[in-house]
Amino acid sequence: MPNYPEQLKWPTLLLGILIAVLLGSGTACSSALDSRSVVPAPLSSPVSPTAASIVSAPPHPTQTMAPALVPSPTVLPVLTVTEQPTLGTPSGEGSKITAENVGRLSPLADWPVPEGKMAWFPDSQNIGVGAADGLHIYDRGTGDQVRLVPNKSDGTGVTLSPDGRWLAGAMKDGSIKIWQVASDRELLTKGKHAYPVTDLVFSRDGTLLASGSMDQTAKVWDVDTGAQLYSWGGHSISVYQVAISPDGRLVATRYGKGFIWVHDPAARKSLNVKPYPIKVSMSFSPDGRLLAAGAYMDGTIRLSDITTGREVQVLLGAPASVYGVAFSPDGLLLASFGDDEIVRVWQMASGHELRSLLVPGIDQIEFSPDGFWLATRTDQGKLAIWGIPCRAPILRFKTLTGLQIQAYTAREFDPR
């Protein structure tokens, strides 16, 4: 022990024991504090600081006791412990949404947005909403709109590529316009649909664009040149939704009363996935092996093997139609919602429902690329960010004279 004055040894020892207990039992947030990630208006109430823990003095000495070991009360050390609510950031660990912590999934912020298709930027810091007037880009941490990229098409909205580089919008004559987010460089596709476009989706790397139309066809376009690469019909009614597999090799189309086709354009062949019950949403798994389809008739989520078309898993428990499905980036979780306005998070390995969240008016859901956040958008024009909140204990030391104030996080005391 350092050579403290005799009257300071016992209080110093007691203070050290108290610090060790607090650091050993506190729930330190392993994520680094990120000023950009602190939402100014969280939905949950802030945590009130705990009462100060003061090292108590021994009984007042008498003539029969040893000399007092307590310093003057004016310099009695005071230790306070508070919990500072923070949002987990990709720079730390422990805040990624997993099967183990999804029970703590909470709304962290929400703000009004225009009607349009929602999409994350690859940095998971910004999120865009493709409205009729253009792409509204928001900061995920503050909710501030940081930019508006004007809509160069005459359709109702625009679609953002996963790499954040391109926007696509449909023209009234059935053609499609593509332009760069950064430079506004325009590309007009070399070909068009005979009737209005119903859906647009980019490949993961942003090199391909798939389109579905009321003309009962689907097409694939080269983003760099605007050239039409593939086109196929055979759909008995309008193509309502298109999806591209993560490797860009396959294109899925949803049309008619629950029919889903998976096409291999290069091989000129198609795989018909089991059509019933009626499917109203679909999404490829991150590894490209499975296609998840939400059902209208019985509220199930059905997963089919892309190679064989065989149904390999059915997720049960949703009592209503499933209108949207989204995989987590690692493919271990699946989020869904339906007309009961409940978001359900499923564990893929077990098929169990892990979490349910009431989101009135929900019409879109997407995990962030880093897996730390879940975004929901409602038809009332509200975008919400959900995540795993963590609380970092802040140890504050001061003297009663108020001359010295120091603050440390528990992480800084970690000997590792």
LINNOR-V411916 format. One record per residue. N is the residue number from 1. RES is the residue in one letter. SS is DSSP state (H for helix, E for strand, C for the rest). PHI is phi in whole degrees, -180 to 180 (none if undefined). Layout:
BEGIN
n->N res->RES ss->SS phi->PHI
n->N res->RES ss->SS phi->PHI
END
This chain:
BEGIN
n->1 res->M ss->C phi->none
n->2 res->P ss->C phi->-57
n->3 res->N ss->C phi->-83
n->4 res->Y ss->C phi->-77
n->5 res->P ss->C phi->-58
n->6 res->E ss->H phi->-55
n->7 res->Q ss->H phi->-75
n->8 res->L ss->H phi->-105
n->9 res->K ss->H phi->-64
n->10 res->W ss->H phi->-67
n->11 res->P ss->H phi->-60
n->12 res->T ss->H phi->-64
n->13 res->L ss->H phi->-65
n->14 res->L ss->H phi->-63
n->15 res->L ss->H phi->-63
n->16 res->G ss->H phi->-64
n->17 res->I ss->H phi->-65
n->18 res->L ss->H phi->-63
n->19 res->I ss->H phi->-62
n->20 res->A ss->H phi->-62
n->21 res->V ss->H phi->-65
n->22 res->L ss->H phi->-65
n->23 res->L ss->H phi->-71
n->24 res->G ss->H phi->-76
n->25 res->S ss->H phi->-103
n->26 res->G ss->C phi->-71
n->27 res->T ss->C phi->-99
n->28 res->A ss->C phi->-76
n->29 res->C ss->C phi->-83
n->30 res->S ss->C phi->-80
n->31 res->S ss->C phi->-83
n->32 res->A ss->C phi->-68
n->33 res->L ss->C phi->-72
n->34 res->D ss->C phi->-127
n->35 res->S ss->H phi->-60
n->36 res->R ss->H phi->-74
n->37 res->S ss->H phi->-97
n->38 res->V ss->C phi->-84
n->39 res->V ss->C phi->-77
n->40 res->P ss->C phi->-67
n->41 res->A ss->C phi->-133
n->42 res->P ss->C phi->-65
n->43 res->L ss->C phi->-76
n->44 res->S ss->C phi->-90
n->45 res->S ss->C phi->-71
n->46 res->P ss->C phi->-64
n->47 res->V ss->C phi->-81
n->48 res->S ss->C phi->-77
n->49 res->P ss->C phi->-61
n->50 res->T ss->C phi->-77
n->51 res->A ss->C phi->-67
n->52 res->A ss->C phi->-67
n->53 res->S ss->E phi->-101
n->54 res->I ss->E phi->-108
n->55 res->V ss->C phi->-67
n->56 res->S ss->C phi->-76
n->57 res->A ss->C phi->-89
n->58 res->P ss->C phi->-65
n->59 res->P ss->C phi->-56
n->60 res->H ss->C phi->-61
n->61 res->P ss->C phi->-65
n->62 res->T ss->C phi->-118
n->63 res->Q ss->C phi->-66
n->64 res->T ss->C phi->-92
n->65 res->M ss->C phi->-101
n->66 res->A ss->C phi->-69
n->67 res->P ss->C phi->-55
n->68 res->A ss->C phi->-62
n->69 res->L ss->C phi->-106
n->70 res->V ss->C phi->-98
n->71 res->P ss->C phi->-70
n->72 res->S ss->C phi->-58
n->73 res->P ss->H phi->-56
n->74 res->T ss->H phi->-72
n->75 res->V ss->H phi->-124
n->76 res->L ss->C phi->-64
n->77 res->P ss->E phi->-68
n->78 res->V ss->E phi->-121
n->79 res->L ss->E phi->-116
n->80 res->T ss->E phi->-116
n->81 res->V ss->E phi->-123
n->82 res->T ss->E phi->-123
n->83 res->E ss->E phi->-114
n->84 res->Q ss->E phi->-99
n->85 res->P ss->E phi->-67
n->86 res->T ss->E phi->-135
n->87 res->L ss->E phi->-102
n->88 res->G ss->C phi->-63
n->89 res->T ss->C phi->-127
n->90 res->P ss->C phi->-62
n->91 res->S ss->C phi->-78
n->92 res->G ss->C phi->-121
n->93 res->E ss->C phi->-119
n->94 res->G ss->C phi->99
n->95 res->S ss->C phi->-111
n->96 res->K ss->C phi->-67
n->97 res->I ss->C phi->-73
n->98 res->T ss->C phi->-132
n->99 res->A ss->C phi->-63
n->100 res->E ss->C phi->-77
n->101 res->N ss->C phi->-113
n->102 res->V ss->H phi->-63
n->103 res->G ss->H phi->-63
n->104 res->R ss->H phi->-96
n->105 res->L ss->E phi->-58
n->106 res->S ss->E phi->-139
n->107 res->P ss->E phi->-74
n->108 res->L ss->E phi->-105
n->109 res->A ss->E phi->-167
n->110 res->D ss->E phi->-151
n->111 res->W ss->E phi->-157
n->112 res->P ss->E phi->-75
n->113 res->V ss->C phi->-140
n->114 res->P ss->C phi->-74
n->115 res->E ss->C phi->-72
n->116 res->G ss->C phi->165
n->117 res->K ss->E phi->-80
n->118 res->M ss->E phi->-93
n->119 res->A ss->E phi->-156
n->120 res->W ss->E phi->-81
n->121 res->F ss->C phi->-84
n->122 res->P ss->C phi->-63
n->123 res->D ss->C phi->-81
n->124 res->S ss->C phi->62
n->125 res->Q ss->C phi->-94
n->126 res->N ss->E phi->-113
n->127 res->I ss->E phi->-139
n->128 res->G ss->E phi->-115
n->129 res->V ss->E phi->-126
n->130 res->G ss->E phi->-86
n->131 res->A ss->E phi->-96
n->132 res->A ss->C phi->-64
n->133 res->D ss->C phi->-90
n->134 res->G ss->E phi->142
n->135 res->L ss->E phi->-91
n->136 res->H ss->E phi->-90
n->137 res->I ss->E phi->-107
n->138 res->Y ss->E phi->-119
n->139 res->D ss->E phi->-81
n->140 res->R ss->C phi->-62
n->141 res->G ss->C phi->-78
n->142 res->T ss->C phi->-108
n->143 res->G ss->C phi->82
n->144 res->D ss->C phi->-74
n->145 res->Q ss->E phi->-79
n->146 res->V ss->E phi->-98
n->147 res->R ss->E phi->-168
n->148 res->L ss->E phi->-126
n->149 res->V ss->E phi->-97
n->150 res->P ss->E phi->-62
n->151 res->N ss->C phi->-80
n->152 res->K ss->C phi->-97
n->153 res->S ss->C phi->-101
n->154 res->D ss->C phi->-113
n->155 res->G ss->C phi->-88
n->156 res->T ss->C phi->-91
n->157 res->G ss->C phi->-169
n->158 res->V ss->C phi->-125
n->159 res->T ss->E phi->-119
n->160 res->L ss->E phi->-97
n->161 res->S ss->C phi->-76
n->162 res->P ss->C phi->-59
n->163 res->D ss->C phi->-84
n->164 res->G ss->C phi->75
n->165 res->R ss->C phi->-96
n->166 res->W ss->E phi->-124
n->167 res->L ss->E phi->-122
n->168 res->A ss->E phi->-135
n->169 res->G ss->E phi->-147
n->170 res->A ss->E phi->-95
n->171 res->M ss->C phi->-97
n->172 res->K ss->C phi->-65
n->173 res->D ss->C phi->-86
n->174 res->G ss->C phi->95
n->175 res->S ss->E phi->-83
n->176 res->I ss->E phi->-127
n->177 res->K ss->E phi->-111
n->178 res->I ss->E phi->-123
n->179 res->W ss->E phi->-147
n->180 res->Q ss->E phi->-77
n->181 res->V ss->C phi->-68
n->182 res->A ss->C phi->-76
n->183 res->S ss->C phi->-108
n->184 res->D ss->C phi->67
n->185 res->R ss->C phi->-64
n->186 res->E ss->E phi->-103
n->187 res->L ss->E phi->-133
n->188 res->L ss->E phi->-102
n->189 res->T ss->E phi->-63
n->190 res->K ss->E phi->-92
n->191 res->G ss->E phi->148
n->192 res->K ss->E phi->-162
n->193 res->H ss->C phi->-87
n->194 res->A ss->C phi->-77
n->195 res->Y ss->C phi->-131
n->196 res->P ss->C phi->-55
n->197 res->V ss->E phi->-81
n->198 res->T ss->E phi->-100
n->199 res->D ss->E phi->-156
n->200 res->L ss->E phi->-134
n->201 res->V ss->E phi->-149
n->202 res->F ss->E phi->-91
n->203 res->S ss->C phi->-73
n->204 res->R ss->C phi->-59
n->205 res->D ss->C phi->-88
n->206 res->G ss->C phi->77
n->207 res->T ss->C phi->-93
n->208 res->L ss->E phi->-124
n->209 res->L ss->E phi->-133
n->210 res->A ss->E phi->-107
n->211 res->S ss->E phi->-135
n->212 res->G ss->E phi->-120
n->213 res->S ss->E phi->-146
n->214 res->M ss->C phi->-72
n->215 res->D ss->C phi->-83
n->216 res->Q ss->C phi->70
n->217 res->T ss->C phi->-126
n->218 res->A ss->E phi->-128
n->219 res->K ss->E phi->-136
n->220 res->V ss->E phi->-124
n->221 res->W ss->E phi->-121
n->222 res->D ss->E phi->-84
n->223 res->V ss->C phi->-67
n->224 res->D ss->C phi->-68
n->225 res->T ss->C phi->-108
n->226 res->G ss->C phi->79
n->227 res->A ss->E phi->-77
n->228 res->Q ss->E phi->-81
n->229 res->L ss->E phi->-94
n->230 res->Y ss->E phi->-142
n->231 res->S ss->E phi->-152
n->232 res->W ss->E phi->-147
n->233 res->G ss->C phi->-111
n->234 res->G ss->C phi->89
n->235 res->H ss->C phi->-77
n->236 res->S ss->C phi->-80
n->237 res->I ss->C phi->-156
n->238 res->S ss->C phi->-54
n->239 res->V ss->E phi->-85
n->240 res->Y ss->E phi->-89
n->241 res->Q ss->E phi->-149
n->242 res->V ss->E phi->-127
n->243 res->A ss->E phi->-147
n->244 res->I ss->E phi->-116
n->245 res->S ss->C phi->-64
n->246 res->P ss->C phi->-55
n->247 res->D ss->C phi->-87
n->248 res->G ss->C phi->77
n->249 res->R ss->C phi->-86
n->250 res->L ss->C phi->-118
n->251 res->V ss->E phi->-128
n->252 res->A ss->E phi->-105
n->253 res->T ss->E phi->-127
n->254 res->R ss->E phi->-116
n->255 res->Y ss->E phi->-150
n->256 res->G ss->C phi->57
n->257 res->K ss->C phi->-91
n->258 res->G ss->C phi->87
n->259 res->F ss->E phi->-82
n->260 res->I ss->E phi->-129
n->261 res->W ss->E phi->-111
n->262 res->V ss->E phi->-113
n->263 res->H ss->E phi->-109
n->264 res->D ss->E phi->-112
n->265 res->P ss->C phi->-58
n->266 res->A ss->C phi->-64
n->267 res->A ss->C phi->-88
n->268 res->R ss->C phi->57
n->269 res->K ss->E phi->-141
n->270 res->S ss->E phi->-132
n->271 res->L ss->E phi->-120
n->272 res->N ss->E phi->-92
n->273 res->V ss->E phi->-78
n->274 res->K ss->C phi->-47
n->275 res->P ss->C phi->-84
n->276 res->Y ss->C phi->-122
n->277 res->P ss->C phi->-70
n->278 res->I ss->C phi->-57
n->279 res->K ss->E phi->-95
n->280 res->V ss->E phi->-125
n->281 res->S ss->E phi->-161
n->282 res->M ss->E phi->-158
n->283 res->S ss->E phi->-159
n->284 res->F ss->E phi->-75
n->285 res->S ss->C phi->-72
n->286 res->P ss->C phi->-57
n->287 res->D ss->C phi->-87
n->288 res->G ss->C phi->76
n->289 res->R ss->C phi->-87
n->290 res->L ss->E phi->-123
n->291 res->L ss->E phi->-123
n->292 res->A ss->E phi->-94
n->293 res->A ss->E phi->-131
n->294 res->G ss->E phi->-83
n->295 res->A ss->E phi->-105
n->296 res->Y ss->C phi->-92
n->297 res->M ss->C phi->-71
n->298 res->D ss->C phi->-124
n->299 res->G ss->C phi->72
n->300 res->T ss->C phi->-90
n->301 res->I ss->E phi->-119
n->302 res->R ss->E phi->-112
n->303 res->L ss->E phi->-111
n->304 res->S ss->E phi->-118
n->305 res->D ss->E phi->-73
n->306 res->I ss->C phi->-66
n->307 res->T ss->C phi->-69
n->308 res->T ss->C phi->-101
n->309 res->G ss->C phi->79
n->310 res->R ss->C phi->-78
n->311 res->E ss->E phi->-74
n->312 res->V ss->E phi->-108
n->313 res->Q ss->E phi->-158
n->314 res->V ss->E phi->-129
n->315 res->L ss->E phi->-94
n->316 res->L ss->C phi->-110
n->317 res->G ss->C phi->130
n->318 res->A ss->C phi->-80
n->319 res->P ss->C phi->-82
n->320 res->A ss->C phi->-133
n->321 res->S ss->C phi->-61
n->322 res->V ss->E phi->-103
n->323 res->Y ss->E phi->-99
n->324 res->G ss->E phi->-155
n->325 res->V ss->E phi->-136
n->326 res->A ss->E phi->-151
n->327 res->F ss->E phi->-84
n->328 res->S ss->C phi->-71
n->329 res->P ss->C phi->-57
n->330 res->D ss->C phi->-89
n->331 res->G ss->C phi->76
n->332 res->L ss->C phi->-86
n->333 res->L ss->E phi->-125
n->334 res->L ss->E phi->-135
n->335 res->A ss->E phi->-106
n->336 res->S ss->E phi->-144
n->337 res->F ss->E phi->-150
n->338 res->G ss->E phi->-146
n->339 res->D ss->C phi->-78
n->340 res->D ss->C phi->-88
n->341 res->E ss->C phi->63
n->342 res->I ss->E phi->-115
n->343 res->V ss->E phi->-85
n->344 res->R ss->E phi->-117
n->345 res->V ss->E phi->-113
n->346 res->W ss->E phi->-112
n->347 res->Q ss->E phi->-92
n->348 res->M ss->C phi->-67
n->349 res->A ss->C phi->-63
n->350 res->S ss->C phi->-101
n->351 res->G ss->C phi->78
n->352 res->H ss->C phi->-88
n->353 res->E ss->E phi->-81
n->354 res->L ss->E phi->-100
n->355 res->R ss->E phi->-155
n->356 res->S ss->E phi->-132
n->357 res->L ss->E phi->-135
n->358 res->L ss->E phi->-84
n->359 res->V ss->C phi->-131
n->360 res->P ss->C phi->-58
n->361 res->G ss->C phi->79
n->362 res->I ss->E phi->-61
n->363 res->D ss->E phi->-138
n->364 res->Q ss->E phi->-160
n->365 res->I ss->E phi->-147
n->366 res->E ss->E phi->-152
n->367 res->F ss->E phi->-76
n->368 res->S ss->C phi->-72
n->369 res->P ss->C phi->-59
n->370 res->D ss->C phi->-88
n->371 res->G ss->C phi->81
n->372 res->F ss->C phi->-89
n->373 res->W ss->C phi->-136
n->374 res->L ss->E phi->-129
n->375 res->A ss->E phi->-107
n->376 res->T ss->E phi->-126
n->377 res->R ss->E phi->-127
n->378 res->T ss->E phi->-114
n->379 res->D ss->C phi->-76
n->380 res->Q ss->C phi->-90
n->381 res->G ss->C phi->81
n->382 res->K ss->E phi->-122
n->383 res->L ss->E phi->-108
n->384 res->A ss->E phi->-122
n->385 res->I ss->E phi->-111
n->386 res->W ss->E phi->-113
n->387 res->G ss->E phi->-163
n->388 res->I ss->E phi->-101
n->389 res->P ss->E phi->-73
n->390 res->C ss->E phi->-130
n->391 res->R ss->E phi->-125
n->392 res->A ss->E phi->-99
n->393 res->P ss->E phi->-63
n->394 res->I ss->E phi->-113
n->395 res->L ss->E phi->-95
n->396 res->R ss->E phi->-119
n->397 res->F ss->E phi->-111
n->398 res->K ss->E phi->-157
n->399 res->T ss->E phi->-102
n->400 res->L ss->C phi->-67
n->401 res->T ss->C phi->-73
n->402 res->G ss->C phi->73
n->403 res->L ss->C phi->-84
n->404 res->Q ss->C phi->-130
n->405 res->I ss->E phi->-133
n->406 res->Q ss->E phi->-132
n->407 res->A ss->E phi->-131
n->408 res->Y ss->E phi->-136
n->409 res->T ss->E phi->-90
n->410 res->A ss->H phi->-60
n->411 res->R ss->H phi->-62
n->412 res->E ss->H phi->-69
n->413 res->F ss->H phi->-86
n->414 res->D ss->C phi->-64
n->415 res->P ss->C phi->-65
n->416 res->R ss->C phi->-73
END
